[in-house]
């Protein structure tokens, strides 16, 4: 089993930045990609960003490309999501996930965190 715990969410004004962290514990190991998804109010969960274990390549949704950056610290078993130039449309519950499947799809992930609320006011 793998446990994921997100932190760093909160309420910010439009244009500001936040950094989310996701600490993994348990049976973590090689081969696991890391990703961030979000679920806006009244909408389905969507892919935000992912980072491949094998080569560290980063993948982003078009809506966040150029504003968000995903990174990972393997020594700390932690993945980060730096979010800049936030706007109200970024308001959502953000989930981190890990798995060995396709990075952009929920089905590619086996373990999920509990979620962190990010609220961006205009």
Number of C-alpha atoms within 10 A of each C-alpha: 8 16 17 22 18 23 16 14 18 14 13 18 14 17 14 14 16 18 16 21 22 26 18 24 15 9 8 14 12 9 13 18 23 29 32 28 22 23 19 17 11 7 9 8 16 17 21 25 25 29 24 20 19 10 8 14 12 16 18 21 15 11 12 16 12 12 14 20 20 24 19 19 10 12 6 10 14 18 25 22 23 14 19 17 15 23 17 15 14 20 20 22 18 26 25 30 29 28 22 16 16 13 24 20 13 20 11 17 20 14 16 21 19 14 22 21 19 22 21 20 16 11
